[in-house]
Amino acid sequence: MAQITDPEIRQALTRRIRFYNELGIYDFYRRSGTWDAAHPFEENNQTMPIAKLNVAVTPSPVITSGADPVETLRLIREDIGDCTRCPLHKQGRKQIVFGVGNPHADLMFIGEAPGADEDIQGEPFVGRSGQLLTNMIKAMGLSREEVYIANIIKCRPPGNRAPERDECATCSPFLMRQIEAIKPKAIVALGAVAAKTLLAINAPMIELRGRWFDFRGTKLAVTYHPAFLLRDPRQKKETWKDLQMVMKELGLKPPARTVE
């Protein structure tokens, strides 16, 4: 089997193999067929184990038990760099929006993608949706600084469209490493994109909400995205039910109301 010399194909294969490595998958096989170097992921290109394609993949740093999450998050951010792994870097994004909050947080919120305000400030959930999320966190008896907030992808899609599948597949391994570094006791997936990407299931929100999922040994709950709540405030009561479920799991109580 000849080595792959086209740099773009090598980069595409490297990204794909690294993604599966992040998921713990190291052995890959294809059915018999004809290899077409111009379309390496098409069905008719399934000739032999990918392991024999001679594509060098630089392994990501392994997170060891007891590793300092602050240092680990720094290394993950360093590994991302000024990312050009998917087309979003050529579609108007200004900067990487990595994540923010307490590296030792018990609770982690995960949305889908940065918006315009987030792209400018380099921090997730700082626009109108972010203000609502901050209020949701306060209602749980926490501050924004006590939790960790991130997104499935770290670049703003043009026009704030929903992230595409390949964008999620390319970027989410970095999020998985963030979760592994922080080791939260609970995760709240905000919206359908985050929930379906993390859980790898295609189900309506009504089936995802109100229950716990096991996500790599961490409990994960699903609720509505703050942007959706801004469009349909009637769902705030349902969202509060979801958050109360999380609060019960973490032993949290809402702050006492002051009487003026």
N, C-alpha and C positions, 0 to 999 in steps of 0.2 A: 504494500500500500504506500503510495507516494505521500510525502509530507505536504501539508497544506501551507502554501506560501502566500496566498492572498491575505494581506494584513487585516482587512475588514472581516473576512470570514473567520480568521483566527480569533479576532476580538469577540465576534459574536459567539463562537463556540466557547471561548474562555468565560464569557459572562454567563452563558447557560450552564456550563459545568460547575462554575463557582456557586451559582444559585442552588443547584441540587446538592452540592457539597454542604452548603449551609443548612440544608434540611436533613443532613445525615445520610444522603444517598451517594454512593461512590462507584457503583458498578452499573454500566449502561450497555444495553444491547439493542440492535436493530434487526428487523426482519430482512430477509434477502430481497435484493432489488438492485437498481442501478444508481450509483453515486453520481450526483450532479453537484459539482462544487459551487455552482452559482446559486443553488437553492438547497443549502445543507440541512434544512429542517423539514423538507417535503417528504411525504410518505414514500416516494419511490427511491429515497436515498438511504434505505435501511439495509446496509450491507454487512456490517461487522461491528464489534464492540467499539464504542467511542474511545475507550481506553487506548486503542491502537492508532488514534489519529495524530499522535505526537503533538498535541496542543499543550504547551506548558502553562500550568495554572499556579500562580503564586498563592499559597494557602493563606487564609486570613488568620490573624492572631487567635490562638485558642484561649478561651476564657476559662481559667482554672478556678477551682473552688476556693473561696476566700479572697479572690482578687479584689483590689480596690475599685469600686464602681466608677469613681471619679476619673481615675487614670484609664480605666477600660473604655469609658465613653470618649475620653480624649483621643485614644488610639483609633476608635471606630470613626470618629470625625476626621481624623488625619487620613485614614484609609479612603474615605469618600473623596476627599480633596475637592477640586473644582470639577465635579462629576460631569463626564461626557458619555456615560454608559448607555443612555437612551436619548431619543431625539429631542426631549424637552429642553436640553441645554441650548438648542438652536431655535427654540420657539418662544423666546421673549422672557424667559425667567431671569431674574436679576441676581439671585443668590440661593444657596442651599439653606433650607430651613430644617435644622437638625432635630431639635427638641429642647425642652426647657423644664426646669424644676429640680426637685430633690433627687439626687442619685440614689438615695437610700429609701425612696418612697414606698409606702405600703400599697398605694393606689396609683394606677397609671391610666390615663385617658388617651385613646388613640382615635384620631379622625381620619379623613381620607387624603387631603392634600392642602397645601397652602393656598390662600387667596391673595388678592392684590395687596392688602395691608401687610400680610405676613411676608410676602415677597419683598416688600420694601424694608420692613423692620428686621427680618431674619429670625422671627420668633413665631411659633404656632399660636393660633387663636388669639389674635390681638385686635381684630376688627369687631364688628357688631356681634358676630357669633362668639368671639372670644370674650366679650363683655358678659354675654349671657352665660357662657360656660363658667366664668369666674363667679358669677352670682350662684350658679348651681353648686359649685364647690363650697362656697361660703354657707349655703343652706345645709350642707352636710356637716358643718362644724369644722371645716378645714380651710386653710388658705391656699392660694395658688402655689405658694412657695413650698408647701408641704407635699404636693403631688408631683407627678411627672407627666408632661404632655408632649405628644408626638403625633405624627401622621404616617399613613401607609407609604406615601411617597414624599420626597423632600423638595420637589420643585413644583412651582405653580404651573398647571396646565393652561394653555391659552384660553382666554375667555372664561376661566374658572369651570371648564367642562369637567366631567367625571374622569378620573384616571382610566386609561386603557389597560387591558390585561397585561400586555407585555411590559408596560411601565411599572405596574405593581410587581410583576415577577422579577424585574431587574432591581428594584429598589427595596422591596420588603426584606431581603436577607439582612440588610443593615439594621432594620427595625428589630428583627429577631435577635440580633446580637445586643441591641440596646436593652431589650426585655430581659435577656439572659444576664446582662450585667447588673441591672437594677434589682431583679428578682422581686417584683411586687407581690403582695399577697393577693391582690385582685386587679383585674383589668376591666375597664369599661370601653367597649367598642362603640364609637359614636357614628351611627348611621349604617346603612346597608353595605356600602362599599367596604368599610373597615371590617364589619362583621363577616361578610362573605369571603373576604380575602384571608382573614385570620383563621376562620373556621373551615375554609375550603368547601363550603356548602352553598347551594343556591336555593334559598328559602325566603319567603316574605317576612317582613319585620314582625308581623303578628305571631309567627311561629318561633322567632328568635328571642323575643322579649320575654321577661318574666321568669327566666330560668337560668341556671348556671351551666356553663360548659367547661369542660376540662381542656385547658390549652397548655400543653407541655408541662403539666403538673401545677399550673396556676389556674385559679378560678376566673372565668371570663363571663361578664354580663353584657347584654346588648341593649342600647337605648337609642332614642332619636338623636340625630345630629342637631346641634343648636341652630344651624342655618334653616333646617326644616321647621323648628319650633318658631322661628321668626316669621315664617310663612304661614304656619298653622298653630297659633298659640293655644288652641284647644287641646293639643297633645301634651301640654306642660304637666297636666295632672297625671297622665300616664307615665311621663318621664320621671316624675317625683316618686311614683311607686317603684320604678326600677332602681332609683338611687337609694330609696329606703331599704330595699333588699340588700344593696351593697353595704349600706351603713350597718345593718344588722350583722352581716358577716364580719365586718371589721370592728364591731363594738363601738360605733360612733353614735353620738347623740347631737341633734341639731342645737345650735346656740339658743340660749334663753332669750326671749324677746324682752326688750326693755320697755317699761311703761313711762311714757312722757307725761 
